[in-house]
Amino acid sequence: MDELRHAHMFRARGREILAALPQAADEGAAFQAHAFAPGERGLDDLVVEAESDDSLLAFLHLSEKAAAQRFAMYREVLGFDEATQGVFTQILRDEAFHMNYTYAQLRRVSPKKHGLALWWARLGRLWKGYLRLASAIANVMSTVILTAQYFLVLPLFALFAKAAARRLPRGWTPARSASPLGSQY
Ligand SMILES: [Fe+2]
């Protein structure tokens, strides 16, 4: 419920910022915030049923902690925009509570192995970080390779096609004789 409330707060503040922009009415419809990180969210998919209580709580604790750290940083740099800074101040309070709550629950559910669960969750985050980096590098590589193919390999084939066309007889040529109806060829 808290996260849903945060989403409403972000959306409301975003609308205010958008409305305050010049020509917001024309350009607002075309503004796509996800263009900053297209397709990246798929890695954050969480299959709750596939997680055990302690792994889920460890994951949530680390996610809340990361969110709290990030929001604290956003609040710090938003000195020039008090309204948005206020949104982050409010949300940060909730995130700090979520962070402590999930940690307390993790310790309750898994009093002896909560450290291990946290390390596993950290490794999972590291793995996802690696995947993000690898897909970003793959994206750059495919752009370079496909561009090189387009400009270097494709012209070669165009030259071959031209040479082959030159070898063909010019003008009208008599059609080959019809195949006999009694043959399968
Ligand atoms: Fe949260």
Boltz pocket constraint, residues with backbone or C-beta under 6 A from the ligand:
constraints:
  - pocket:
      binder: B
      contacts: [[A, 2], [A, 3], [A, 64], [A, 67], [A, 94], [A, 95], [A, 98]]
      max_distance: 6.0
